């Protein structure tokens, strides 16, 4: 036990005395590489110093708290078998990156012959994904003075997209009040959500609208859509309602007159009406089976 303490104390004193302690040490030319999807990327892991001739190399992937092997026991693991390789003994090359490769990668080197036998370095890989064509919703027709909301969104791009709107091929500012050219409008654009909200549309807002989604990997545009702003004819609406009311009143009066004049009485007859004669008091009739006529069951009581 005493010898162990002396050995550790000696290791601590060696650098002070001018002696170099041999230990495995790692470095990297880029600890935060960024690449676009489907491109090649190299995760740099370089052994800066070691005395071990054949150190053990391992790569691990850490994503959403889960850790999995990428390179272990001198072999690629999982889906990296067909699209990754080790370069210059320790660096990892991914030939065809996907959006699922965005993660932290840990390079671990074990060198048993060194005083410090293990070292590791983390590489943060970001795979950028271009936006897909955003889905845009534009109202077809809106009356003057009413509110209108235009929507634009896509959910494939990484990093998340920002959005810009265009009216008749002219870019719109985030706030109509910030540009004198749009002083007659009353819209607000949210670049993060892609919504374009008009507080009260006017005739000048009529036109073609489209949206562009953009991130560091590229951009995508939706098709142009027409929005028409029309005048709301209050007088015409009131007049139309009055005409309908008058027509309904005339129809009702016509039906009432027809009932009063008997046009809806059923006068169809199938023949003379027959009323069953009343049966005299005290007389009962029975019918014979063979003759079908009636005979007295009892006589009159006088």
C-alpha positions as CSV (number, residue, x, y, z in Angstrom):
1,X,0.0,0.0,0.0
2,X,2.9,2.4,0.9
3,X,4.6,1.5,-2.4
4,X,1.4,2.4,-4.3
5,X,1.3,5.8,-2.7
6,X,4.9,6.4,-3.5
7,X,4.4,5.5,-7.1
8,X,1.4,7.9,-7.4
9,X,3.5,10.6,-5.7
10,X,6.3,10.0,-8.1
11,X,4.0,10.3,-11.1
12,X,2.9,13.7,-9.8
13,X,6.5,14.9,-9.3
14,X,7.8,13.8,-12.6
15,X,6.4,16.7,-14.6
16,X,7.8,19.1,-12.0
17,X,11.2,17.5,-12.3
18,X,11.1,17.9,-16.0
19,X,10.1,14.3,-17.0
20,X,7.3,13.7,-19.5
21,X,4.5,11.3,-18.5
22,X,3.5,9.2,-21.5
23,X,-0.2,9.0,-21.8
24,X,-2.7,8.6,-24.6
25,X,-4.1,12.0,-25.7
26,X,-6.7,12.7,-28.3
27,X,-7.5,15.8,-30.4
28,X,-9.7,16.8,-33.3
29,X,-9.5,19.2,-36.2
30,X,-13.3,19.9,-36.0
31,X,-15.5,19.0,-33.0
32,X,-18.7,20.5,-34.5
33,X,-18.9,19.5,-38.2
34,X,-21.9,20.5,-40.2
35,X,-23.0,18.7,-43.4
36,X,-26.0,18.5,-45.7
37,X,-28.0,15.4,-45.9
38,X,-26.7,12.6,-48.2
39,X,-23.2,14.1,-48.3
40,X,-19.9,12.7,-46.9
41,X,-18.5,13.8,-43.6
42,X,-15.4,13.0,-41.6
43,X,-15.5,13.0,-37.8
44,X,-11.9,13.8,-36.9
45,X,-10.3,11.9,-34.0
46,X,-6.5,12.1,-33.8
47,X,-4.1,10.3,-31.4
48,X,-1.8,13.1,-30.3
49,X,0.4,10.9,-28.2
50,X,0.7,7.3,-27.1
51,X,3.3,4.6,-26.5
52,X,0.9,1.8,-27.2
53,X,1.5,0.3,-30.7
54,X,-2.0,-1.0,-31.2
55,X,-4.5,0.9,-29.0
56,X,-8.2,-0.1,-29.0
57,X,-10.5,2.2,-30.9
58,X,-14.2,2.6,-30.3
59,X,-16.9,5.0,-31.6
60,X,-20.2,5.5,-29.9
61,X,-23.3,7.5,-31.0
62,X,-25.3,9.4,-28.4
63,X,-28.8,10.6,-29.5
64,X,-31.7,11.6,-27.4
65,X,-30.1,10.0,-24.3
66,X,-29.5,6.6,-26.0
67,X,-26.0,5.3,-26.6
68,X,-25.2,2.8,-29.3
69,X,-22.0,1.4,-30.9
70,X,-20.8,2.7,-34.3
71,X,-17.4,1.0,-34.3
72,X,-16.6,-1.8,-31.9
73,X,-14.2,-4.8,-31.8
74,X,-12.6,-3.5,-35.0
75,X,-16.0,-3.7,-36.9
76,X,-18.7,-1.3,-38.0
77,X,-22.0,-1.8,-36.2
78,X,-25.7,-1.4,-37.2
79,X,-26.6,0.5,-40.3
80,X,-23.0,2.0,-40.4
81,X,-21.7,-1.3,-41.8
82,X,-22.5,-0.3,-45.4
83,X,-21.9,3.5,-45.2
84,X,-19.1,4.2,-42.8
85,X,-15.4,3.4,-42.4
86,X,-12.4,4.2,-40.2
87,X,-9.8,6.6,-41.7
88,X,-6.2,7.0,-40.5
89,X,-6.7,4.4,-37.7
90,X,-9.1,6.6,-35.6
91,X,-11.2,9.0,-37.6
92,X,-14.8,8.0,-38.6
93,X,-16.1,8.7,-42.1
94,X,-19.8,8.6,-42.9
95,X,-20.2,8.3,-46.7
96,X,-24.0,9.0,-47.0
97,X,-25.4,11.0,-44.0
98,X,-29.0,11.1,-43.1
99,X,-31.0,13.3,-40.8
100,X,-30.9,10.6,-38.2
101,X,-27.1,10.9,-38.0
102,X,-27.4,14.2,-36.2
103,X,-26.0,13.3,-32.8
104,X,-22.9,13.4,-30.5
105,X,-20.2,10.8,-31.4
106,X,-17.7,9.8,-28.9
107,X,-14.2,8.5,-29.9
108,X,-12.6,6.4,-27.2
109,X,-9.0,5.1,-27.3
110,X,-7.6,2.6,-24.8
111,X,-3.8,2.4,-24.6
112,X,-2.7,-0.2,-22.0
113,X,1.0,0.7,-22.3
114,X,0.5,4.4,-21.4
115,X,0.4,5.8,-17.9
116,X,-3.0,7.3,-18.7
117,X,-4.6,4.4,-20.5
118,X,-7.9,5.9,-21.7
119,X,-8.9,9.1,-23.4
120,X,-12.0,10.2,-25.3
121,X,-13.3,13.1,-27.3
122,X,-16.8,14.1,-28.3
123,X,-17.8,15.2,-31.8
124,X,-21.1,17.0,-32.3
125,X,-22.4,16.3,-35.9
126,X,-25.2,18.3,-37.4
127,X,-26.9,17.1,-40.6
128,X,-28.8,19.8,-42.3
129,X,-31.9,19.0,-44.3
130,X,-33.4,21.1,-47.0
131,X,-37.0,22.3,-46.6
132,X,-39.7,20.5,-48.6
133,X,-42.4,22.4,-50.5
134,X,-44.4,24.2,-47.8
135,X,-48.2,23.9,-47.6
136,X,-49.8,27.2,-48.1
137,X,-53.4,28.3,-47.4
138,X,-54.7,31.5,-48.9
139,X,-58.4,32.7,-48.7
140,X,-59.9,32.9,-52.1
141,X,-62.2,35.9,-51.4
142,X,-62.5,38.3,-48.4
143,X,-64.8,41.3,-48.0
144,X,-63.3,44.7,-47.5
145,X,-62.6,45.5,-43.9
146,X,-62.5,41.9,-42.7
147,X,-59.6,40.0,-41.2
148,X,-57.7,37.4,-43.3
149,X,-55.0,34.8,-42.3
150,X,-52.6,33.2,-44.7
151,X,-50.7,30.0,-43.5
152,X,-47.4,28.5,-44.6
153,X,-45.6,25.6,-43.0
154,X,-43.3,22.6,-43.7
155,X,-41.9,20.1,-41.1
156,X,-39.0,18.3,-42.9
157,X,-36.2,20.9,-42.9
158,X,-33.4,21.0,-40.3
159,X,-32.7,23.4,-38.7
160,X,-36.3,24.6,-38.6
161,X,-37.3,26.8,-41.5
162,X,-38.2,30.5,-41.4
163,X,-40.9,31.9,-43.7
164,X,-41.3,34.8,-46.0
165,X,-44.4,35.9,-48.0
166,X,-44.6,37.6,-51.4
167,X,-47.5,39.6,-52.9
168,X,-47.4,39.9,-56.7
169,X,-43.7,38.7,-56.5
170,X,-42.8,41.5,-54.1
171,X,-41.5,40.5,-50.6
172,X,-43.6,41.6,-47.7
173,X,-42.0,43.0,-44.5
174,X,-42.8,41.5,-41.1
175,X,-45.0,44.5,-40.3
176,X,-46.8,46.7,-42.9
177,X,-46.2,49.8,-40.7
178,X,-42.4,49.4,-41.1
179,X,-42.6,50.1,-44.9
180,X,-44.2,53.2,-46.4
181,X,-45.0,51.2,-49.5
182,X,-47.5,49.1,-47.5
183,X,-48.9,52.0,-45.4
184,X,-52.5,51.2,-46.6
185,X,-52.3,47.6,-45.5
186,X,-52.6,46.3,-41.9
187,X,-50.7,42.9,-41.9
188,X,-48.2,41.3,-39.6
189,X,-45.9,38.4,-40.7
190,X,-44.5,35.9,-38.2
191,X,-41.4,34.4,-39.8
192,X,-41.2,31.6,-37.3
193,X,-44.7,30.2,-37.8
194,X,-45.3,31.3,-41.4
195,X,-48.6,33.1,-40.6
196,X,-49.5,36.4,-42.4
197,X,-52.4,38.1,-40.7
198,X,-54.4,41.1,-42.1
199,X,-56.3,43.0,-39.5
200,X,-58.6,44.6,-42.1
201,X,-58.1,43.9,-45.8
202,X,-58.5,46.6,-48.4
203,X,-58.8,46.5,-52.2
204,X,-55.1,46.9,-52.7
205,X,-54.5,43.6,-50.9
206,X,-56.0,41.7,-53.9
207,X,-53.4,39.7,-55.8
208,X,-51.2,36.6,-56.0
209,X,-49.5,35.3,-52.8
210,X,-46.8,32.7,-52.3
211,X,-44.5,31.7,-49.5
212,X,-40.8,30.6,-49.3
213,X,-39.5,28.3,-46.5
214,X,-35.7,28.8,-45.9
215,X,-33.0,27.3,-43.7
216,X,-29.2,26.8,-43.8
217,X,-29.6,23.9,-46.2
218,X,-31.8,25.6,-48.9
219,X,-35.3,26.8,-49.6
220,X,-38.6,25.8,-51.1
221,X,-41.6,27.7,-52.5
222,X,-45.3,26.9,-52.6
223,X,-47.5,27.7,-55.6
224,X,-49.0,31.1,-56.1
225,X,-52.6,31.5,-55.0
226,X,-55.0,34.4,-55.7
227,X,-56.8,36.3,-53.0
228,X,-59.7,38.6,-54.1
229,X,-60.9,41.5,-51.9
230,X,-64.5,42.5,-52.8
231,X,-66.9,45.2,-51.6
232,X,-69.7,44.0,-49.3
233,X,-73.0,45.5,-50.9
234,X,-75.1,46.0,-47.8
235,X,-77.9,47.7,-49.8
236,X,-78.1,44.7,-52.2
237,X,-78.3,42.3,-49.3
238,X,-81.1,44.2,-47.6
239,X,-83.0,44.5,-50.8
240,X,-82.7,40.8,-51.5
241,X,-83.9,39.9,-48.0
242,X,-87.0,42.2,-48.5
243,X,-87.8,40.6,-51.8
244,X,-87.8,37.1,-50.2
245,X,-90.0,38.3,-47.3
246,X,-92.5,39.8,-49.8
247,X,-92.6,36.7,-51.8
248,X,-93.2,34.5,-48.7
249,X,-96.1,36.9,-47.6
250,X,-97.8,36.7,-51.0
251,X,-97.5,32.9,-51.0
252,X,-99.1,32.7,-47.6
253,X,-101.9,35.0,-48.5
254,X,-102.6,33.0,-51.7
255,X,-102.9,29.7,-49.7
256,X,-105.2,31.3,-47.2
257,X,-107.5,32.6,-49.9
258,X,-107.6,29.2,-51.6
259,X,-108.7,27.5,-48.4
260,X,-111.4,30.0,-47.8
261,X,-112.8,29.5,-51.3
262,X,-112.8,25.8,-50.9
263,X,-110.2,24.9,-53.5
264,X,-108.5,22.5,-51.2
265,X,-111.9,20.6,-50.2
266,X,-112.0,17.0,-51.4
267,X,-115.2,16.8,-53.6
268,X,-114.5,13.4,-55.1
269,X,-117.2,10.8,-54.4
270,X,-117.3,7.1,-55.3
271,X,-121.2,6.8,-55.1
272,X,-124.2,7.5,-52.9
273,X,-123.4,7.4,-49.4
274,X,-125.1,4.7,-47.4
275,X,-125.9,4.9,-43.7
276,X,-126.5,1.8,-41.8
277,X,-130.1,1.9,-40.4
278,X,-130.5,1.9,-36.8
279,X,-131.4,-1.4,-35.2
280,X,-134.8,-1.5,-33.6
281,X,-134.9,-1.9,-29.9
282,X,-135.6,-5.3,-28.6
283,X,-134.9,-7.1,-31.9
284,X,-131.9,-9.3,-32.5
285,X,-131.1,-10.9,-35.9
286,X,-129.2,-14.0,-36.7
287,X,-128.1,-15.2,-40.1
288,X,-128.6,-18.6,-41.4
289,X,-125.7,-20.5,-42.9
290,X,-127.4,-21.6,-46.2
291,X,-129.7,-18.7,-47.1
292,X,-127.7,-15.8,-46.0
293,X,-130.9,-13.9,-44.9
294,X,-131.9,-12.9,-41.4
295,X,-134.6,-14.1,-39.1
296,X,-136.0,-12.9,-35.9
297,X,-134.4,-14.3,-32.8
298,X,-137.2,-12.8,-30.6
299,X,-140.4,-10.9,-31.1
300,X,-141.1,-7.3,-30.5
301,X,-142.1,-6.5,-27.0
302,X,-145.2,-4.3,-27.0
